[in-house]
Amino acid sequence: MRLLLQRVSEASVSVGGITVGSIGTGLVILAGMAKSDTVLEVDCLSDKVLGLRIFPDGLGKMNRNIVEASGSLLIVPQFTLYGDCRKGRRPSFDEAAAPDQAQALYNYLVEKLRGGPVPVETGVFQAMMEVHLVNQGPVTILVDTADWKRK
C-alpha cells in the first residue's frame, strides 16, 4: 500500500463540479492499494498516519501529529500511485489491486480512520475527481509498505 501524505492548510475534492469532501488544516492522503495488500497493511498505516509528527509546534519544528494539531483527513483513492514507468512511455499498473480488492481496502482504511480521533472526509472511488489543496510547507511524505517488507 502506498499513501502519499500532503500537509495542507485547506483542501477539497469534487466530482462533476460538486464538492464531496473538504478540510481545513490536516492531511490529504492519496491512497493506492497493491495486489499483495491486506487489512494488516491498512492497520499499520492507519496508526502511522495518526502518529506521524509532521505538524509544527510553537517553535515551527515538525513535532506534532495530526491529533495534536487538531487536523482533519481527506482520503482520496488513487490507483496511479502504482504506475510503473521504468519501461516505455505508458505506465504499467500491473501491481495495482483490482478494483474490487482496492475498494474493499480503501473502505476499510476510511472506516478505520473514521473510528479514530480526527474528522475524515473522502473522495469517490473510481470517479474522475478534482483535488484542490494548499500544501503547507510544502510537506509531502510517501509511506510504502513494500519498503517495510524489504527491511
Buried (B, 14 or more C-beta within 10 A) or exposed (E): BBBBBBBBEBBBBBBEEEEBBBBEBBBBBBBBBBEEBEEEBBEBBBEBBBEBBBBBEEEEEBEBBBEEBBBBBBBBBBBEBBBEEEEEEEBEBEBBBEBEBBBBBBBBBBEBBBEBEBBBBBBBBEEEBEBEBEEBEEBEBEBBBEEEEEE
